[in-house]
Amino acid sequence: MEDSPETALYFIFVTQVHFCAMYAVVVWDWFFGLQREWRFIWKTSWTPVKVAYLLCRYWVLAVVPYLLWAFAVNHPLETCQRIFKIPVALAMWNQVAAECILLIRTYAFFNRNIYVLVFLVAALAGVVSYQLYVATSQMLLLPFLPGNTTGPCLPMSKPHSAHLLGFFIAPLLYDTLVTFMTVSKAISIRRRNGGPSSRLIQTFLREGVFYYILISFANLVNGIFYLQPRQAISAICIPLSVMLSPVLACRLILDLRERGSETVNQSTGTIAFTAGVTSTKSSPGSPFSGLGFGFGTQGRGNSKAIMRPQGVVLSTIGSIPGDAMMTANGLELDSIHTYKADVEAAVYSGEMGLGSPVSGIRVEVERTTM
């Protein structure tokens, strides 16, 4: 159905306002999150999560002004024919950065299983390849209104083509896959522990499912709008997909790191072993002297400890091999299983380095010294 010029002009104006409004949301979220960003991102060591966060946060801040120039400003036809594909090719990396965060999160949640990593990377590479194909060869310039020699450089799908629907459905399928894997893993952890999930894992799931619902809705609506015949409204929901996903992904990282910090400081990191009489000097014969928790460049058997009064030792804890928990001198360490799920999630949410066992998650372990 053909829209009248007045109707088409109205919907194009709504699309332009939508772009500006969503960019205002991006800037607002960034500005009011600077304090948390400084604490949980800038003050931490460089890790894949930190790189993914900065790319996700600042790529959208950098490229959307170009999108606004292309989509919200009138240009001659020659200019639009030359540049109308560029904004889409730039904006798709907003989604890719957000998907990278989901990839790292899921990889960490699966205790850095290399097969999970390879599978997720291959799936994401397929999504990116398809989106690049669509952005470079399956779009047309939305025609200017009759009698106008200038207009915004908005894209439209080729007639009778569903590729732009696939452009938004592909990340939807990837998000569905990642969410299914995460929920399945959480259910497995819950069954293994025989009790309710920890606060950190609850945050992990709640934020992830909330992200999935909103972004999936935005991508699905975008695909439907490009599939319907009224081209004037086809681009009206693009800002939801290209700007909402980075905002939610960045909030996901900040919320998980904040919760992980609370968990490590208040619950996960305080594992009390009260056996025997404590003293201010560690004995070589202590049943805990061979646990070998370590991180970073230290080996598993060379954990770094700082002595506190009354025999409380501050130590750094590495990846806990859940099925390899040991019993020392009759003291059962099975209670650590309760905390393993938190540590797995904290691998993602804390100050971590994916190249080391845990690398940066600091846990206060109270242990007795003989």
N, C-alpha and C positions, 0 to 999 in steps of 0.2 A: 504494500500500500504506500503510495506516494504522499508525503506530507506537504502541506502548503508551505510556501517560503517563510511565512510568519511562525508556523509551528516548528519548522526546522531550525530557524534562527533562535527560537526560545530554547530548544533542547541543546543546541550547541553552546549557548550561553550558560545553561545549567551545568554542562560538562566542564566548562572553563572555571566556573565558580567552585565546582567540586574539587578540581585539581588544586586551586588556591587554598581552599578550606582544609584539605588533607595535608598540604604542606605546612599549614599553620599548626595542625595537630602534631606533626613530626617535630617542628621546632619547639613547640611547647613541651612535648614529652622530653626532648633532649635537654632543654634549659632547666626544667624543674627536677631532672634526674641527675644533674651534674654532681651533686654532693655524693650520692650513692655511687655514681660512676667513678668518681675520684677515689673513693674508699675501696671498692671491690674490683676495679679494673686498672686504673692508672697506677695505683700503689702496689700492684702485684707484679710478679715476674712475667716475662714474655712466654706465653703458651699458645697452643692452637686456639683455645677458647678466647683468649684475649684478642688475637688477630682477627678471628671470626667476628667478635663483637665490634671491634673498631671498623672493620669493613662494612658490617651491616649497618652500623649507626651513621658513619660519616660518608659512605658512598651515596646514600639517599639524600643527605643534606647537600652534597656537592652537585649531583646530576639533576635533581628535580628543577632547579632554576632554569636549566636548559629546556626541560620539558615544558615548563610554563611559557618560556619564550616561543617555543614551537607551537604549542597548542592553544595558548591564551592570547597570542598576538597575531594580528593579520599580516600575511606575507603575500608577495606576488606568486603567481602560479609557478614560475620557473624556480623560485626558491623552495617552494613546498615539494615540487617533484624531485628536487635534489636531496632534501633532508628528511622527508617524512618517515623514513625507516630508521633513522638514527635514534630518535627518542625511545622507540620500542626496544631497540637493541641495547641501549644503555639501561633502561628501566628493568629489563629482565634480570639484570644482575642484582637488583634489590631482592628479588625472590630467591635467587641462587644463594646469596649470602645468608638469608634466613634458613634455607634448607641445609646449608653447611652447619649451622648451629644445631639443627635437629639431628644431623648426622653425628656430630661429635657427642652430643648428649646421649644418643642411643648407643653409640660405641662404648662410651664410658659406663653406661648403665649395664651393659653386657660384660662388664669387667674387662674391657679392651680385648674382646675376642677378635682375632685377625680375620676370621671368616666373615663375621658380621661386617667388619670394616670394608672388606673387598666387595661384598654384596651391595652395601649401601653406596659406595663410591661408584660402582658400575651402574646402579639404578639411577643415581643422580646424573652421571655422565650421559645416560640416555635421554633424560629429561632436558638437559641443557642442549644437547645436539638437536633434538627435535624443535625446541624453541628457537634456536638460531636459524634452523631451516625455515620455519614459518616467518620469522622476522625479516629474513633477507629475500624471500621469494614468493610468499603467499599473501601479501598485502597490497592493497591499492590505496591511492590517495582519495579521501572523501571529497567529492566534487564541491566546488564553491556554489553558493546560492545563485540562482539565475540573475544575470545582470551585474554580478560582482566580479571585479578583477583581482581582488585580494580576499584572503580568508585564513583561518587557522589550518595548520598542517596535520589534520587528524587522519588516522588510518581507518581503513575499512577492509572487510574480507572480500575475497574474490567471489563473484557470483557462483552460487551452487557449490561452494567450497566450505568444508567444516574444519579446515585446519586451524582457524583462529579459535574455534571451540576447543580443539585439541591443545592449543597453546596454554589454555588455563586448566584443562582437565588433566594434563600430564603432571603438574605439581600437585593437583588434588589426589591423584592416585599415589604419588610418592608420600604425601602426608598421611594418607590412609594406611599405607604399608608401615611407616615408622610408628604411627600411633598404635597399630595392632601389635607390633613387636614389643613396644614399651609396656602396654597393658598386660600382655601375656607374661612378660618377665616379672612384672609386679605381682601378678597373681601367683606365680611360681614362688616368689620370695615369701609372700604371705603364707602360703601353704607350708613351706619349709619351716618357717618360724613358728607356725601354729598360733598366731595371734594377729592383732591388728597391725597394720603397717606403721612405721615411724612417721613422725611429723614431716621429716625431710622428704620421704618417699611420697607422702600424701601431697605435699607441695609440688613435687616432681610430676605427679600424675595430674593434679588439678590444673596446673599451668599448661601442661602439654595438651590435655584434652580441650581446655578453653581455647588455646591457640588453634587447634585443629578445627574446632567447630566454626570459629570466626573466619579463618582463612579459607576453609573449604566452602563456606557459604559465599564468600566474595568471589572465589574462582568459578564456582558453579554459576552464579548470577552473571558474571562476565561472559562466560561461554554462551549462555542462553541469549544474552543481549546481542552478541555477534552473530548468532544463528538466526535470529528473527529478521524479517525483511526490511524493517524501518531503519535505514542506515544512519539517520540523523541522531538516533539514540544509542547506536552500537557502542560508542566509546564512553558512555556516561558513568560506567562503574569501574573503569580502569584504575582510578586512584586507590580504590579499596584494595586491589591486589598488589599494586606496586609500592604503596606506602604504608599500608596497615601491617603487612607481614614483617617488615623490619622493626617497626615499633614493638610489636608483640614479642618478636624473637629477642630483642634487647631486654625487654622487661623480664622475659623468661630467665635470662642469664642473671640479671641483678637480683631477682626474687630468690632464685635457687642459691646464689652465693650468700645472700643475706641469711636465708634459712640454714644453709650449711654452716655458716659461721656460728649461728646460735646453737646448732646441734653439736658441733665440735666442741664449743666452749662449755656447754651445759650438760649434755647427756652422753653423746658418743665418745667424747674424749676423756671421760672420767670413768675408768674401769678400776674398781677398787678390789685389791686382793688383800685380805686381812688374815694372814697366817703367821703366827709366831710373833716375836717381840721385835719392834722396829728400833732402829738405831740411826745415827747420822752417818754411818760409814757402810758402804756396800761390801758385802762379803763375796769373795770369789766363789764360794760354794752355794750362793743363793740359787734357788730353783728357777729364778727368772733371768739369770745371767746369760743364758744361751738362747733366749727367744729370738734374737736377731732381727728386730724390727728396724728398718732403715729406709732412707729415701735419697733421691738425688744421686750424687756421685758416690754415696756411701754404699757399701754392700749390705746385703740383708743381715749379715752377721756383725756389722759394725755400727749399730745404732748409736746415736749421739745422745747422751743423757746429761742433765744438769741436776745436781743434788739440792733438794730442799730440806729444811729442818724436818724432824720426825720421820725421816726415811722416805719422803715423797719425792719421786724422781720425775722430772719433766723429760719426756722422750718424744721422738718422732716415730710415727708408726707407718709401716709400709703396707703393701697390699696384703690383706689377710687371706691366706688360702683356706677358705672355709672348711673344706673337707679334710684339711691336713692339720687341724687343731690338735694340740698335744696335751698330755697330762704330765705334770712335773711334780715329783715327790708326793704323789697322791692328791695334789690340788687340781681339781677339775677346771679346765679352761673352756668348757663347752659354752659357758655363758657369753663368750665373745661372739658366738653365732648370732646372738640377738642384735649385735651391733654391726655385723658384716654388711647387711643391706644398707645401713646408713653410710658406711664407709664407701660402698660402691657408688652410691649417689653423690657422696661428697667428693669423689674423684672428679666429678664434673663441676660441682658447684663451688669447690674450694680453690685455693691457689695451687693449681696442679700443673704438672708437665707430663704430657702423654708419653714422653719417651722414657720415663722412669716408673718404678713400681707404683708410687703415688705422688712423690715429688712435690711437696709443698703443703700437704694436709697435716697440720700440726695437731696432735692429740695429746692431751695431758693424761698420762697413764700413771695411776697411783699404784706403786708396787712395794711390797715389803722388802726390807733389807735386813739380813740376818747379822 
